[in-house]
C-alpha cells in the first residue's frame, strides 16, 4: 500500500484517468490525492465530477436554524456551544417559542426549519414530539429537519424506546428528515481524545441506517481540522460511502442527500490552542470529499463555517450547494468574542449575487433537493 508521503505526477494521472472514466476511487487513490501537491489538479478533477452531476447549478434553500437549548450533558472539547444548566449563557426554549420562531420563518418564505440542540439531561420525550407536532400544525408546508443521531440516541435513552421506535414517533409527530451532525470523525482514537462520552460511530450509523430503512432521508457531516489525521478523514469518507451503498441497494428506502464537511473553528473551545484548518486544507478536503463520495449526490460548502469568500471558490472545487439563508446559527461562532457571529444571515438576493459572481446559476431547492420555482422574485 502506498504511504501518505509517497506521490508522483504519474500516480495522480492514474487517479485522473479513473475520475474521467467514472470509475470509483479506492482508499489508495484517496491517499494519492492527500499526498499530491498539485492542489489545482485535485480541484479540477472535483469540478469535473460536480459539473457532470449538476452542470452550472448551485443549490440553496430558504431555511431557519433553531437551536432549542445549549444545555448539554456532554462536554466535548471541540464544542463552544454547550453550557451546563445554571451556567451563564445557558438557555432552554419552551415549545411555544420554538413554534413561534418557525412561524416567523415561514412568513419570511422559509421552506425548512433545521432543529438541533444540546442533550438536555431533564427534558422529557414529549417535549420533542410536541415541538414537532406544533410546528407541523402551524406550518404544514414547512419541512422539519431535526435532531442529530446523537440526539436520537439520547431520546431513545430518556424515552426507553428503541432507535426505530423513536424515529417512528418523531416521524408521526412531523419529522421530515435528519441532519448529519454528530458524526465528527469516525475513529476511536479521535473519539477518545476529543469527544469521549459521545456516541461512537456504531450508534451514529445505526440511527442513519434505520432512518434510511424507514424512508427518512438524511445528511452526513465530517468535522475536520482538529486532532484527526488526513488518513482518518479519508477513512470517515469511505465509511459513509459504504453505508450509502447499502442504503441505495435497499428497495423503497432513503439515503444520504448530502455531505456537509464542517471546518473546525477553535475559538472558545477547549481545543482553542489548535490553529484550525487553512483555506487550502478546506479546499482539498471539499474536493476529495466530492471525488471519494461518488454515490452521494451533493457536497455542501457551508458558508457559515467556511466563510462566504472561500465558499465561492469551493463551488469550483466540487461543491454544488451553499446551504441556505440560515438567519440564525448558534452552534459555532466564528470570531472570537462571545456571541459574535451568532446572527448570521444572507438574503436571497445576496445568495444569488454570491453564486452568480462565482460563475454559477443559483437554484432554490427544498430540503430533498427538488427545485422550487417562485412566481416572482421575493425579498427577505
N, C-alpha and C positions, 0 to 999 in steps of 0.2 A: 504493500500500500504506500502510495506517495505521502511523504510527510508534508506538514504545513509549510515548511521552509522551502521545499523544492518546487520550482516552477520554471517554465520556459515559454517563449513565444509559441513554440510548436505545440506545447500542451494546451495553451489557450486556444490555438487554432483548432484543435480537436474538439474542444467544447463548443466552439463556434459552429463547427460543422453539424454537431448534434442539434444545436438550437435551431439552425436554419432548416434542418430536416424535420423538426418537430419530434425529436427523439428525447425521451426522458433522461435527465441528468442523474448520475449516480452520486453517492457520498464522495467518492474520489474526485468527481468533476467539481463538486462543491469546494473541496479543498484546493483545487487548482484555481478556482475563482477567488478564494480567500487569499491565496498566496500571490496572485498576479499584481504587479504594479501598474498594469495598464488599465486603470480605473475607467478611462473613457471608453475603452473597448467593451468593458463589462456593461457600462451604461448603454452603449449602442445595442448590445445583444438584448438587454432587458427592454429597451424601447421597441425593438423588433417584435418581441413577444406581445407587449401591450398593444402595439398597433395592429398586429394580427388579430387580436381578440376584440379590440374596441375602436379601431380607427383613430380618429381625432377627438373622440368624445371624452369628456371629463365629467364625472358624475358628482352631484352634490344633492343634499336634501335640506328641507326646512325642518329643523329639529330643535328640541329644547332638552337640555340635560337637567335632571333633577336628582340631587344628592340628598336623600331624605334624612340622613343622620351621618355625623362623623364620629359618633361614639362606637368604639370597636373593642372587641375582646382581645384582638391581636395587637402586636406591637412590632410590625415588620420594619426592619432597618431602613429600607428604601423609601418608606412612606412618610410624607409630610402632612398627610390628610387626617390621620386618626387622632382622636382625643379620648381620654377617659372621662366617664361621667362626673360632672362637677368641676372638671378642669376648665381653665379659661379658654374660651373659644368653642367649647363643646356645644352641640345643638341637636335637637330632635324635632322633626317636623310632624305635627299632627296630620292625620289622614286628610282632614278638611283642607289644610294648607296645600298639601301635595295636589289635591284635586283642583284647587283654585289656580295653582301655577299652570297645570295642564290646560285648563280652560282659557287662560290668558294666551298661552302659546297657540292654541287652536285659533283664537280670534286674530292672531297675527299671521296666520297662514301655515303653521306647523303641521306636518303630516305624521310626525313621530315625536314621542317622548322617550327619552333614554334614562332609565331609572336605576341607579346603583347607590350603595351606601356601605357604611361600616357594619360589622357583625354585632348588632346590639345585643347585649347579654340578657336583657329582660323583656324585650318586646315579644308579644305572643304572635302566633302564626296568623290569627285573624286580622291583625294589623295589616299584613301584606295582602291578603285576599281582599280585604275591604278597600284598600288603596286601589287595587286593580279594578275591582267592580265599580268603584266610584268614578274612576276615570272613564271606563267604558260607557257608563250611563250618561255622563256629562259630555263626553266627546267620542261618540260611537265610530266616527270616521278617522280617528287618530290611532295609529299603530303604537302599541306599547311594547317597547324593547326593554326588558328589565332583568336584573339580578344576574350577577356573575355566577359561575359554577361554585365558587367559594361560598357565596350567599346561599345557593341552593342546598349545599351540604349542611350549612348552618341551620337552615329552615327544616331540613329533614330531622335534625337532632332535636330542635326545640319542639317540633310537632310530633315527634316519634312516629314518623312516616318514612316509607322508602323513598328513594330518589324518584322513582316512577310516580308514586302517589302524590308527591309534592308537585311535580311538573304537571300532572293531570289536573290537580286542584287549582294551580295557578292559571293554567290554560282556560279552565272553565270560568275563572274569575275575570279573564280578559287578557292574559299574557299572549303576545303575538310572536315574539322571538327572543333569543338570548344574546346579550353582548358577549364579547370574548374575553373579558377581563379575568384576572386572577391566574392566567397561565404563567406569567413571568418567564422563567427559563426552565424547561423540563430536564432537570439534572439534580440528582440527590446532593452532590457537593454544594452546588449553588444554593439549593433549598436550605440546607442545614446552616449555611453561613449567613444568609440574608433574610430568609423568611421562615425560620423554623417555627413550627406550631401551625402554619397554614397547611391546607390540604396538599398532599403530594399529587403528582401528575396522574396517578391511577384514578383518583377521585375526580379530577378535572375531566379526564377522558370519559369516565363513567357517566357524568352528567351530560356531556355533549353527545355521547353515543346514544344515550337513552332519549335525549331530546330529538335527535335525528330520527330515531326509530318511531317516535310519536308524531313525526311530521312537523316538528318545530325547528325552523331554521336558526342558525346561529352564526356568529363571527368567531374569529380566533385572534389572539394577541401574542406579542412577544415583547417583553420589556428588556431592552438591551442597553449595554454601555455602562454596566456597573462592575460586578466581580466575575462575570462569566468570560470564558474564552471564545474566540471566533468559532472553534470547533463545536463548542456547546451550543452556540446559536444555530449552527448547521444541523446538529442533532435534533434540536427543537423543531426545525422546519420539516425534517424527514418524518418525525413522529406525527406531525399534523397531516402530512401528505398521506401517510398510511391510514389514518382514521378517515380521511376524505375518500380514499379508495373504497374503504369498507362501506361508508355511507352511500356513496354513489351506486354501489352494486346492489343496494337494498331496494327492492321494488316498492314504490309508493312512499318512500321515506324522504327526509330532508337532508341537508348537508351544510357545509360552511359556505356562506356567501362571500366572505371577505377575510383577508388577513390585515390586521392593524398593527404594524410594527411601532412600538412606543419607545421614543428616545428618552432614556433616563435623565432626569433633572435632579442633580444632587442637593440643591439648596434646601435647607431646613429639614433634611432627613438625617438619620444617624450616619449616613454614608457621605456626608457633606464634604469630606476631605477628598473624595474622588473627583476627577476632572470632568467626568461625563463624556459622552461621545462627541467627536468633532463633526463638522459638516461633511467631510469626506467619508467618515465612518458611517454617518447616516445614509449617504447616497449609496455606498457599497452594500450596506445591509438591505436597503429597499430594493436595489437591483437584483441582488442574489435571491431575495425572497421571491421576486417575480420569476426568476429563472428556475428555481427549485420547485416551486408550488405550481406545477403545470396543470393541476386539477382544481385549483381554487380560482374562480373567475376574476376576482378583484383584489387589488393591493391598494391600501389606503395610505395617502400622505396626510396624516392627522395634523392639520396646521396648528392646532393648539400646542402640540409638543415639538414639532419640527420648526415652527415659525412659518410665517407666510412666504417669505423670500425663498427659503430652501424648499418649501413645498412646491413652489412654482417650478423650480429646477427639477424636482423629483418627478414631475409629470413627463419628463423626457428620460427618466431613469427607471421606468417600469410601472409607475403608479398611474391609476386611472380614476381615482376617487379622492376628494378632499374632505370627506365627511360633510358637515353642514354649517348652517348659520350659528348653531350652538347656543348662543345667548349667555349661558352661564355654565361655568365648569369649575368645580371646587376641588377636584381631586389633586391637580398639580398646579402649582403657582410658579410660573417662570418669572423670575425677577430677583427676589432677594429679601424684600420687605414683606412682613406678614400681611396677607390679604392681597398683595399686589398681583394682578393678573387674574383675579377671580372672575371679574366681569369681562368675559372675552366674547366678542360678537363680530360677525360680519353680516352686513345686509346682503340681500340677493343681488343688488346692484353691484356691490363691492366684489362679491363672489364671481359674478360674470366678468368684471374687469380683470381680476386676477387670472382667471382661466384664459381669457382671450389674449391678454398680454403675453402669456406663456406660449401662445400659438395654437390653442386648442378650442374646441367648441363646447360651451357649457350645456349640460343636460341635467335638468331636475329629475330626480328619481324618488321612488318611495323606499321604504326600508328593504324590500325584497328586490330592488333594482329594476322595477318596472318604471318606464319613463312616464313622466307627468307632463301633460300639455295644458298650460294655462290659457284661458281665452284672451287675456290681456295682461301686459306687464303689471306687476304689483310692487309696491314699496313696502318695506318692513321698517 
